[in-house]
């Protein structure tokens, strides 16, 4: 172990090239000081699509134990696509063999095998992605624009976003604390890790479970007087005056809670939970992002396992309108909407292709699709889609104001996810702007277009948007941009 055989000790992990050049003359570059060039990841779009792209960071002990290349590069994918496709992006290690002299100085390169890595292309349309981000400036929430037919995601975001570049070399404690303590949770990928009551957007699936039971037909009417009484408790419709007699189409169009209360009592939670599970609730979507949450689909079995409590009819009523213990992610809502539009399974994804040595391998996502709808359900889906059309295109529909006048016909469903409980007096205050911001309800709008030949799903969740400050305006702007970009030619 002579002096000359000692390894160099890393003193500084990374110094920008410009800084080295500016101080080059001051450096004493001799046999005791060594500067090695390194390649660092740079994210040219900064915070854009940050939760999708993710970032690379310094490998920790677990990373090194699981991945030999992480030990060599000292960096590995930490989140998002960078983590999900880390093995593909990192590739295989290269080798370089040198002849050295007695001073352990390199004198001749004997062999060199370059490191082999891969490039991946995503399905993201950067112009559409940039526009989507601009719509959420100053707001929190999530949005997804997805191809109905193959599940490719054209744009998506969890908001607020954050700049990825500081994570490559190490983010400051100040910036970390600021992001970590934000009430808008920028570190949470709300697309797949945000849990929200789905609210009324679940009513298409619940309505399908009604039809699937064959105890309720599309023409079955229930009278909405503004509430129903169950066990001495009133379960109210959002419209305190009531909607009068409503069938399935008008219950979805007006988002009548009382219709779904009555229907759920007739059909029962078992039928509802079974149908909703098959079409995407309480299960992962399969999207190519790490650590996806499954949400919560309430059922008798779930409640007994979770709380050791029996199921009550009041639980059924809450589940039927997407409230109570019912929780879903925005990605689940987008996928569920796409499957209703397509009448079949859709697997959302961001990977378009992998490129290696001038060879391009296209992502094949249509293989091994399973049937999620029965033949009878497929025959009933047109009733559901017709009701969604009425939501956006018939007067009285809950998104008519924003969507009826577009150059493409949209089918949609609005929803309100209650954040905290209010007294009946507070609930009677129509405008949630009167509430403190973080107590306002979340506003959902999920949709697809064109209605007659579905191509794209647009799903938006506006956190604390409030019951009457809907995300409809945001969705309308997205469709207008897509029309401008030629998506509906």
ZAGUKE-796754 format. One record per residue (C-alpha): residue number from 1; x, y, z; residue in three letters. Coordinates in pm, whole numbers, plus 50000, padded with zeros to 5 digits. Layout:
N
[rec NUM [X Y Z] 'ALA']
...
//
This chain:
489
[rec 1 [50000 50000 50000] 'UNK']
[rec 2 [50242 50264 49883] 'UNK']
[rec 3 [50152 50631 49877] 'UNK']
[rec 4 [50103 50619 49502] 'UNK']
[rec 5 [49851 50336 49515] 'UNK']
[rec 6 [49605 50529 49730] 'UNK']
[rec 7 [49270 50615 49575] 'UNK']
[rec 8 [49167 50974 49527] 'UNK']
[rec 9 [48926 51109 49786] 'UNK']
[rec 10 [48629 51296 49647] 'UNK']
[rec 11 [48625 51641 49804] 'UNK']
[rec 12 [48360 51808 49589] 'UNK']
[rec 13 [48087 51612 49416] 'UNK']
[rec 14 [47999 51861 49146] 'UNK']
[rec 15 [48123 52200 49026] 'UNK']
[rec 16 [47960 52363 48723] 'UNK']
[rec 17 [48182 52383 48416] 'UNK']
[rec 18 [48168 52763 48398] 'UNK']
[rec 19 [48292 52789 48756] 'UNK']
[rec 20 [48589 52562 48689] 'UNK']
[rec 21 [48690 52763 48384] 'UNK']
[rec 22 [48671 53091 48571] 'UNK']
[rec 23 [48906 52960 48845] 'UNK']
[rec 24 [49118 52727 48632] 'UNK']
[rec 25 [49438 52931 48663] 'UNK']
[rec 26 [49414 52919 49042] 'UNK']
[rec 27 [49393 52541 49059] 'UNK']
[rec 28 [49708 52346 49137] 'UNK']
[rec 29 [49646 52056 48901] 'UNK']
[rec 30 [49919 51810 48985] 'UNK']
[rec 31 [49936 51447 49081] 'UNK']
[rec 32 [49750 51516 49407] 'UNK']
[rec 33 [49451 51693 49253] 'UNK']
[rec 34 [49229 51538 48991] 'UNK']
[rec 35 [48924 51675 48811] 'UNK']
[rec 36 [48702 51423 48635] 'UNK']
[rec 37 [48432 51531 48392] 'UNK']
[rec 38 [48087 51407 48485] 'UNK']
[rec 39 [47753 51426 48309] 'UNK']
[rec 40 [47462 51558 48511] 'UNK']
[rec 41 [47096 51545 48422] 'UNK']
[rec 42 [46950 51880 48317] 'UNK']
[rec 43 [46577 51941 48289] 'UNK']
[rec 44 [46532 52211 48024] 'UNK']
[rec 45 [46164 52265 48104] 'UNK']
[rec 46 [46223 52321 48476] 'UNK']
[rec 47 [45902 52249 48664] 'UNK']
[rec 48 [45696 52149 48360] 'UNK']
[rec 49 [45549 51799 48405] 'UNK']
[rec 50 [45770 51758 48710] 'UNK']
[rec 51 [45561 51483 48870] 'UNK']
[rec 52 [45559 51285 48546] 'UNK']
[rec 53 [45925 51319 48448] 'UNK']
[rec 54 [46058 51291 48802] 'UNK']
[rec 55 [46425 51342 48875] 'UNK']
[rec 56 [46755 51165 48936] 'UNK']
[rec 57 [46937 51214 49262] 'UNK']
[rec 58 [47230 51081 49459] 'UNK']
[rec 59 [47209 50708 49517] 'UNK']
[rec 60 [47167 50604 49879] 'UNK']
[rec 61 [47283 50277 50034] 'UNK']
[rec 62 [46967 50092 49933] 'UNK']
[rec 63 [46996 50217 49574] 'UNK']
[rec 64 [47355 50095 49554] 'UNK']
[rec 65 [47267 49756 49701] 'UNK']
[rec 66 [46987 49710 49447] 'UNK']
[rec 67 [47164 49855 49144] 'UNK']
[rec 68 [47531 49805 49058] 'UNK']
[rec 69 [47532 50089 48805] 'UNK']
[rec 70 [47406 50331 49068] 'UNK']
[rec 71 [47728 50259 49259] 'UNK']
[rec 72 [47934 50360 48957] 'UNK']
[rec 73 [47738 50670 48860] 'UNK']
[rec 74 [47634 50765 49214] 'UNK']
[rec 75 [47298 50870 49066] 'UNK']
[rec 76 [46969 50694 49012] 'UNK']
[rec 77 [46607 50768 48929] 'UNK']
[rec 78 [46421 50890 49236] 'UNK']
[rec 79 [46069 50966 49116] 'UNK']
[rec 80 [45839 50970 48815] 'UNK']
[rec 81 [45945 50830 48479] 'UNK']
[rec 82 [46309 50859 48588] 'UNK']
[rec 83 [46242 50602 48858] 'UNK']
[rec 84 [45991 50381 48677] 'UNK']
[rec 85 [46217 50336 48374] 'UNK']
[rec 86 [46545 50370 48564] 'UNK']
[rec 87 [46689 50038 48443] 'UNK']
[rec 88 [46615 50124 48080] 'UNK']
[rec 89 [46753 50478 48104] 'UNK']
[rec 90 [47059 50376 48304] 'UNK']
[rec 91 [47148 50098 48062] 'UNK']
[rec 92 [47460 49886 48109] 'UNK']
[rec 93 [47797 49986 48248] 'UNK']
[rec 94 [48097 50048 48025] 'UNK']
[rec 95 [48461 49956 48089] 'UNK']
[rec 96 [48793 50127 48032] 'UNK']
[rec 97 [49125 49944 48090] 'UNK']
[rec 98 [49450 50142 48135] 'UNK']
[rec 99 [49817 50064 48175] 'UNK']
[rec 100 [49963 50264 48465] 'UNK']
[rec 101 [50319 50340 48573] 'UNK']
[rec 102 [50481 50303 48914] 'UNK']
[rec 103 [50323 50630 49021] 'UNK']
[rec 104 [49978 50490 48941] 'UNK']
[rec 105 [49948 50736 48653] 'UNK']
[rec 106 [49758 50634 48341] 'UNK']
[rec 107 [49997 50599 48047] 'UNK']
[rec 108 [49802 50396 47790] 'UNK']
[rec 109 [49442 50296 47726] 'UNK']
[rec 110 [49426 49926 47649] 'UNK']
[rec 111 [49055 49881 47584] 'UNK']
[rec 112 [48731 50072 47597] 'UNK']
[rec 113 [48371 49953 47596] 'UNK']
[rec 114 [48126 50243 47605] 'UNK']
[rec 115 [47834 50242 47844] 'UNK']
[rec 116 [47514 50142 47669] 'UNK']
[rec 117 [47199 50329 47763] 'UNK']
[rec 118 [46864 50397 47606] 'UNK']
[rec 119 [46654 50696 47518] 'UNK']
[rec 120 [46281 50694 47575] 'UNK']
[rec 121 [46019 50902 47402] 'UNK']
[rec 122 [45706 51000 47590] 'UNK']
[rec 123 [45353 51048 47461] 'UNK']
[rec 124 [45345 51405 47600] 'UNK']
[rec 125 [45267 51691 47362] 'UNK']
[rec 126 [45491 51963 47506] 'UNK']
[rec 127 [45281 52249 47368] 'UNK']
[rec 128 [44962 52107 47517] 'UNK']
[rec 129 [45147 52031 47841] 'UNK']
[rec 130 [45272 52390 47866] 'UNK']
[rec 131 [44923 52524 47809] 'UNK']
[rec 132 [44777 52292 48072] 'UNK']
[rec 133 [45031 52415 48326] 'UNK']
[rec 134 [44945 52777 48248] 'UNK']
[rec 135 [44579 52711 48333] 'UNK']
[rec 136 [44673 52603 48685] 'UNK']
[rec 137 [44890 52903 48765] 'UNK']
[rec 138 [44804 52994 49122] 'UNK']
[rec 139 [44576 52690 49163] 'UNK']
[rec 140 [44618 52340 49301] 'UNK']
[rec 141 [44482 52016 49159] 'UNK']
[rec 142 [44540 51772 48877] 'UNK']
[rec 143 [44450 51723 48512] 'UNK']
[rec 144 [44483 51448 48252] 'UNK']
[rec 145 [44436 51450 47875] 'UNK']
[rec 146 [44435 51095 47741] 'UNK']
[rec 147 [44373 50911 47417] 'UNK']
[rec 148 [44063 50696 47468] 'UNK']
[rec 149 [44166 50430 47219] 'UNK']
[rec 150 [44519 50344 47332] 'UNK']
[rec 151 [44558 50509 47673] 'UNK']
[rec 152 [44847 50734 47569] 'UNK']
[rec 153 [44859 51049 47780] 'UNK']
[rec 154 [44903 51371 47582] 'UNK']
[rec 155 [44935 51599 47883] 'UNK']
[rec 156 [44894 51564 48257] 'UNK']
[rec 157 [44993 51748 48566] 'UNK']
[rec 158 [44985 51759 48942] 'UNK']
[rec 159 [44974 52117 49063] 'UNK']
[rec 160 [45158 52306 49194] 'UNK']
[rec 161 [45470 52174 49022] 'UNK']
[rec 162 [45832 52228 49127] 'UNK']
[rec 163 [46165 52279 48950] 'UNK']
[rec 164 [46344 51946 48903] 'UNK']
[rec 165 [46699 52079 48853] 'UNK']
[rec 166 [46789 52154 49218] 'UNK']
[rec 167 [46737 51787 49305] 'UNK']
[rec 168 [47016 51670 49074] 'UNK']
[rec 169 [47298 51830 49273] 'UNK']
[rec 170 [47113 51859 49603] 'UNK']
[rec 171 [46830 52092 49695] 'UNK']
[rec 172 [46888 52348 49971] 'UNK']
[rec 173 [46729 52298 50314] 'UNK']
[rec 174 [46543 52626 50274] 'UNK']
[rec 175 [46384 52524 49943] 'UNK']
[rec 176 [46309 52175 50075] 'UNK']
[rec 177 [46132 52313 50382] 'UNK']
[rec 178 [45932 52558 50173] 'UNK']
[rec 179 [45808 52283 49941] 'UNK']
[rec 180 [45751 52033 50222] 'UNK']
[rec 181 [45545 52270 50433] 'UNK']
[rec 182 [45324 52408 50157] 'UNK']
[rec 183 [44954 52347 50220] 'UNK']
[rec 184 [44916 52273 49847] 'UNK']
[rec 185 [45149 51969 49877] 'UNK']
[rec 186 [45371 52016 49568] 'UNK']
[rec 187 [45570 51700 49651] 'UNK']
[rec 188 [45258 51482 49622] 'UNK']
[rec 189 [45194 51340 49277] 'UNK']
[rec 190 [44821 51400 49294] 'UNK']
[rec 191 [44766 51214 48966] 'UNK']
[rec 192 [44828 50880 49136] 'UNK']
[rec 193 [44880 50958 49506] 'UNK']
[rec 194 [44611 51218 49568] 'UNK']
[rec 195 [44309 51068 49744] 'UNK']
[rec 196 [43984 51255 49682] 'UNK']
[rec 197 [43615 51169 49722] 'UNK']
[rec 198 [43503 51122 49360] 'UNK']
[rec 199 [43171 51290 49430] 'UNK']
[rec 200 [42915 51285 49153] 'UNK']
[rec 201 [43156 51177 48878] 'UNK']
[rec 202 [43100 50826 49011] 'UNK']
[rec 203 [42731 50840 48919] 'UNK']
[rec 204 [42786 50696 48570] 'UNK']
[rec 205 [42932 50381 48723] 'UNK']
[rec 206 [42668 50366 48996] 'UNK']
[rec 207 [42398 50414 48733] 'UNK']
[rec 208 [42545 50127 48533] 'UNK']
[rec 209 [42528 49908 48843] 'UNK']
[rec 210 [42158 49997 48873] 'UNK']
[rec 211 [42093 49886 48515] 'UNK']
[rec 212 [42311 49579 48560] 'UNK']
[rec 213 [42091 49467 48849] 'UNK']
[rec 214 [41795 49462 48606] 'UNK']
[rec 215 [41577 49593 48889] 'UNK']
[rec 216 [41606 49944 48749] 'UNK']
[rec 217 [41567 50043 48384] 'UNK']
[rec 218 [41668 50368 48210] 'UNK']
[rec 219 [41306 50483 48236] 'UNK']
[rec 220 [41263 50409 48608] 'UNK']
[rec 221 [41169 50731 48788] 'UNK']
[rec 222 [41225 50847 49144] 'UNK']
[rec 223 [41077 51168 49280] 'UNK']
[rec 224 [41327 51412 49426] 'UNK']
[rec 225 [41179 51648 49686] 'UNK']
[rec 226 [41522 51763 49801] 'UNK']
[rec 227 [41595 51484 50051] 'UNK']
[rec 228 [41505 51139 50178] 'UNK']
[rec 229 [41475 51026 50540] 'UNK']
[rec 230 [41652 50715 50658] 'UNK']
[rec 231 [41665 50606 51021] 'UNK']
[rec 232 [41562 50948 51146] 'UNK']
[rec 233 [41833 51121 50945] 'UNK']
[rec 234 [41784 51333 50634] 'UNK']
[rec 235 [42007 51268 50333] 'UNK']
[rec 236 [41979 51575 50118] 'UNK']
[rec 237 [42015 51647 49750] 'UNK']
[rec 238 [42248 51931 49654] 'UNK']
[rec 239 [41935 52100 49516] 'UNK']
[rec 240 [41736 52162 49833] 'UNK']
[rec 241 [41421 52240 49629] 'UNK']
[rec 242 [41432 51902 49459] 'UNK']
[rec 243 [41431 51796 49095] 'UNK']
[rec 244 [41088 51634 49084] 'UNK']
[rec 245 [41047 51302 48895] 'UNK']
[rec 246 [41378 51200 48736] 'UNK']
[rec 247 [41497 50900 48537] 'UNK']
[rec 248 [41860 50790 48496] 'UNK']
[rec 249 [41943 51034 48217] 'UNK']
[rec 250 [41809 51335 48404] 'UNK']
[rec 251 [41957 51218 48734] 'UNK']
[rec 252 [42302 51227 48573] 'UNK']
[rec 253 [42224 51546 48381] 'UNK']
[rec 254 [42111 51733 48694] 'UNK']
[rec 255 [42337 51528 48925] 'UNK']
[rec 256 [42036 51445 49143] 'UNK']
[rec 257 [42147 51283 49468] 'UNK']
[rec 258 [41801 51163 49572] 'UNK']
[rec 259 [41769 50946 49260] 'UNK']
[rec 260 [42093 50770 49351] 'UNK']
[rec 261 [41992 50738 49717] 'UNK']
[rec 262 [41674 50557 49618] 'UNK']
[rec 263 [41837 50345 49351] 'UNK']
[rec 264 [42118 50236 49582] 'UNK']
[rec 265 [41871 50124 49849] 'UNK']
[rec 266 [41692 49912 49590] 'UNK']
[rec 267 [42005 49760 49436] 'UNK']
[rec 268 [42228 49731 49743] 'UNK']
[rec 269 [42596 49793 49805] 'UNK']
[rec 270 [42714 49451 49684] 'UNK']
[rec 271 [42602 49515 49327] 'UNK']
[rec 272 [42737 49871 49334] 'UNK']
[rec 273 [43080 49774 49471] 'UNK']
[rec 274 [43118 49481 49233] 'UNK']
[rec 275 [43046 49695 48927] 'UNK']
[rec 276 [43266 49985 49039] 'UNK']
[rec 277 [43556 49753 49114] 'UNK']
[rec 278 [43541 49601 48766] 'UNK']
[rec 279 [43549 49937 48594] 'UNK']
[rec 280 [43843 50082 48782] 'UNK']
[rec 281 [43779 50184 49143] 'UNK']
[rec 282 [43981 50041 49430] 'UNK']
[rec 283 [44242 49903 49188] 'UNK']
[rec 284 [44556 50042 49026] 'UNK']
[rec 285 [44524 50187 48677] 'UNK']
[rec 286 [44853 50034 48563] 'UNK']
[rec 287 [44998 50370 48458] 'UNK']
[rec 288 [45376 50373 48421] 'UNK']
[rec 289 [45454 50581 48729] 'UNK']
[rec 290 [45595 50442 49056] 'UNK']
[rec 291 [45406 50392 49383] 'UNK']
[rec 292 [45051 50430 49253] 'UNK']
[rec 293 [44778 50431 49519] 'UNK']
[rec 294 [44465 50219 49481] 'UNK']
[rec 295 [44214 50448 49653] 'UNK']
[rec 296 [43928 50320 49867] 'UNK']
[rec 297 [43615 50152 49735] 'UNK']
[rec 298 [43384 50097 50033] 'UNK']
[rec 299 [43209 49762 50074] 'UNK']
[rec 300 [43080 49545 50355] 'UNK']
[rec 301 [43404 49347 50359] 'UNK']
[rec 302 [43619 49661 50351] 'UNK']
[rec 303 [43437 49824 50645] 'UNK']
[rec 304 [43452 49512 50859] 'UNK']
[rec 305 [43823 49468 50789] 'UNK']
[rec 306 [43906 49836 50835] 'UNK']
[rec 307 [43680 49933 51126] 'UNK']
[rec 308 [43541 49605 51258] 'UNK']
[rec 309 [43195 49752 51203] 'UNK']
[rec 310 [42883 49637 51023] 'UNK']
[rec 311 [42760 49807 50709] 'UNK']
[rec 312 [42466 50046 50735] 'UNK']
[rec 313 [42227 50168 50469] 'UNK']
[rec 314 [42356 50520 50526] 'UNK']
[rec 315 [42696 50395 50408] 'UNK']
[rec 316 [42531 50278 50087] 'UNK']
[rec 317 [42378 50621 50027] 'UNK']
[rec 318 [42712 50797 50078] 'UNK']
[rec 319 [42890 50555 49846] 'UNK']
[rec 320 [42627 50602 49575] 'UNK']
[rec 321 [42712 50973 49547] 'UNK']
[rec 322 [43089 50932 49582] 'UNK']
[rec 323 [43119 51055 49940] 'UNK']
[rec 324 [43184 50900 50280] 'UNK']
[rec 325 [43487 50672 50276] 'UNK']
[rec 326 [43498 50657 49897] 'UNK']
[rec 327 [43836 50783 49767] 'UNK']
[rec 328 [43985 50785 49417] 'UNK']
[rec 329 [44281 50933 49231] 'UNK']
[rec 330 [44249 51161 48926] 'UNK']
[rec 331 [44414 50890 48713] 'UNK']
[rec 332 [44144 50644 48819] 'UNK']
[rec 333 [43872 50892 48721] 'UNK']
[rec 334 [44032 50955 48381] 'UNK']
[rec 335 [44069 50583 48312] 'UNK']
[rec 336 [43713 50509 48426] 'UNK']
[rec 337 [43581 50780 48193] 'UNK']
[rec 338 [43784 50646 47901] 'UNK']
[rec 339 [43653 50294 47960] 'UNK']
[rec 340 [43293 50416 47955] 'UNK']
[rec 341 [43364 50603 47631] 'UNK']
[rec 342 [43541 50305 47471] 'UNK']
[rec 343 [43327 50022 47615] 'UNK']
[rec 344 [43648 49844 47705] 'UNK']
[rec 345 [43964 49842 47913] 'UNK']
[rec 346 [44211 50128 47882] 'UNK']
[rec 347 [44560 50128 48035] 'UNK']
[rec 348 [44700 50481 48070] 'UNK']
[rec 349 [45068 50526 47983] 'UNK']
[rec 350 [45339 50782 47910] 'UNK']
[rec 351 [45591 50563 47724] 'UNK']
[rec 352 [45578 50597 47347] 'UNK']
[rec 353 [45899 50421 47243] 'UNK']
[rec 354 [46247 50309 47349] 'UNK']
[rec 355 [46544 50393 47129] 'UNK']
[rec 356 [46873 50201 47140] 'UNK']
[rec 357 [47149 50188 46877] 'UNK']
[rec 358 [46931 50353 46615] 'UNK']
[rec 359 [46657 50097 46683] 'UNK']
[rec 360 [46314 50216 46792] 'UNK']
[rec 361 [46083 49986 46985] 'UNK']
[rec 362 [45725 50112 46995] 'UNK']
[rec 363 [45526 50065 47314] 'UNK']
[rec 364 [45255 49803 47267] 'UNK']
[rec 365 [44980 49863 47523] 'UNK']
[rec 366 [44688 49691 47352] 'UNK']
[rec 367 [44801 49338 47434] 'UNK']
[rec 368 [44637 49129 47704] 'UNK']
[rec 369 [44339 49360 47752] 'UNK']
[rec 370 [44061 49201 47954] 'UNK']
[rec 371 [43686 49238 47922] 'UNK']
[rec 372 [43557 49462 48199] 'UNK']
[rec 373 [43199 49504 48078] 'UNK']
[rec 374 [42946 49224 48036] 'UNK']
[rec 375 [42755 49205 47709] 'UNK']
[rec 376 [42448 49336 47889] 'UNK']
[rec 377 [42643 49630 48030] 'UNK']
[rec 378 [42774 49715 47685] 'UNK']
[rec 379 [42415 49731 47565] 'UNK']
[rec 380 [42337 49976 47847] 'UNK']
[rec 381 [42640 50204 47809] 'UNK']
[rec 382 [42472 50415 47537] 'UNK']
[rec 383 [42221 50530 47802] 'UNK']
[rec 384 [42510 50641 48025] 'UNK']
[rec 385 [42687 50820 47741] 'UNK']
[rec 386 [42364 50990 47635] 'UNK']
[rec 387 [42322 51123 47988] 'UNK']
[rec 388 [42680 51256 47983] 'UNK']
[rec 389 [42601 51430 47654] 'UNK']
[rec 390 [42302 51597 47821] 'UNK']
[rec 391 [42525 51722 48104] 'UNK']
[rec 392 [42728 51926 47855] 'UNK']
[rec 393 [42478 52005 47580] 'UNK']
[rec 394 [42126 52035 47720] 'UNK']
[rec 395 [42002 52330 47922] 'UNK']
[rec 396 [42002 52244 48290] 'UNK']
[rec 397 [42304 52018 48251] 'UNK']
[rec 398 [42562 52090 48518] 'UNK']
[rec 399 [42837 52178 48267] 'UNK']
[rec 400 [42612 52322 47993] 'UNK']
[rec 401 [42729 52676 48063] 'UNK']
[rec 402 [43090 52600 47971] 'UNK']
[rec 403 [43080 52315 47720] 'UNK']
[rec 404 [42773 52343 47497] 'UNK']
[rec 405 [42917 52604 47263] 'UNK']
[rec 406 [43244 52434 47167] 'UNK']
[rec 407 [43330 52331 46811] 'UNK']
[rec 408 [43341 51969 46927] 'UNK']
[rec 409 [43058 51785 47103] 'UNK']
[rec 410 [43159 51684 47452] 'UNK']
[rec 411 [43012 51432 47697] 'UNK']
[rec 412 [43084 51515 48060] 'UNK']
[rec 413 [43011 51476 48429] 'UNK']
[rec 414 [43071 51721 48710] 'UNK']
[rec 415 [43140 51634 49070] 'UNK']
[rec 416 [43195 51794 49407] 'UNK']
[rec 417 [43427 51639 49663] 'UNK']
[rec 418 [43345 51765 50011] 'UNK']
[rec 419 [43651 51847 50219] 'UNK']
[rec 420 [43498 51912 50563] 'UNK']
[rec 421 [43153 51885 50715] 'UNK']
[rec 422 [42935 52194 50748] 'UNK']
[rec 423 [42622 52273 50941] 'UNK']
[rec 424 [42299 52280 50744] 'UNK']
[rec 425 [42298 52660 50772] 'UNK']
[rec 426 [42641 52679 50610] 'UNK']
[rec 427 [42539 52435 50337] 'UNK']
[rec 428 [42248 52657 50248] 'UNK']
[rec 429 [42491 52935 50163] 'UNK']
[rec 430 [42505 52887 49789] 'UNK']
[rec 431 [42843 53049 49717] 'UNK']
[rec 432 [43138 52861 49866] 'UNK']
[rec 433 [43353 53170 49816] 'UNK']
[rec 434 [43220 53265 50158] 'UNK']
[rec 435 [43406 52969 50308] 'UNK']
[rec 436 [43772 52975 50410] 'UNK']
[rec 437 [43975 52857 50107] 'UNK']
[rec 438 [44103 52525 50243] 'UNK']
[rec 439 [43753 52424 50358] 'UNK']
[rec 440 [43594 52463 50014] 'UNK']
[rec 441 [43497 52153 49821] 'UNK']
[rec 442 [43711 52018 49537] 'UNK']
[rec 443 [43560 52055 49190] 'UNK']
[rec 444 [43571 51765 48941] 'UNK']
[rec 445 [43489 51758 48575] 'UNK']
[rec 446 [43559 51451 48365] 'UNK']
[rec 447 [43470 51431 47997] 'UNK']
[rec 448 [43540 51288 47655] 'UNK']
[rec 449 [43508 51408 47297] 'UNK']
[rec 450 [43389 51384 47031] 'UNK']
[rec 451 [43068 51239 47169] 'UNK']
[rec 452 [42984 51038 46856] 'UNK']
[rec 453 [43333 50892 46809] 'UNK']
[rec 454 [43536 50927 47130] 'UNK']
[rec 455 [43903 51014 47090] 'UNK']
[rec 456 [44016 51197 47402] 'UNK']
[rec 457 [43937 51216 47771] 'UNK']
[rec 458 [43988 51538 47966] 'UNK']
[rec 459 [43969 51508 48343] 'UNK']
[rec 460 [44027 51804 48576] 'UNK']
[rec 461 [44028 51828 48954] 'UNK']
[rec 462 [44044 52180 49093] 'UNK']
[rec 463 [44131 52166 49461] 'UNK']
[rec 464 [43906 52387 49672] 'UNK']
[rec 465 [43731 52501 49356] 'UNK']
[rec 466 [43400 52502 49539] 'UNK']
[rec 467 [43059 52372 49438] 'UNK']
[rec 468 [42979 52665 49213] 'UNK']
[rec 469 [43330 52762 49106] 'UNK']
[rec 470 [43353 52459 48881] 'UNK']
[rec 471 [43640 52333 48673] 'UNK']
[rec 472 [43418 52364 48365] 'UNK']
[rec 473 [43591 52680 48243] 'UNK']
[rec 474 [43929 52506 48261] 'UNK']
[rec 475 [43803 52204 48066] 'UNK']
[rec 476 [43649 52430 47801] 'UNK']
[rec 477 [43983 52606 47753] 'UNK']
[rec 478 [44161 52273 47718] 'UNK']
[rec 479 [43924 52161 47443] 'UNK']
[rec 480 [43961 52496 47268] 'UNK']
[rec 481 [44340 52451 47270] 'UNK']
[rec 482 [44310 52095 47140] 'UNK']
[rec 483 [44088 52219 46857] 'UNK']
[rec 484 [44349 52485 46778] 'UNK']
[rec 485 [44624 52220 46771] 'UNK']
[rec 486 [44427 52002 46530] 'UNK']
[rec 487 [44330 51714 46755] 'UNK']
[rec 488 [43972 51704 46630] 'UNK']
[rec 489 [44026 51725 46255] 'UNK']
//
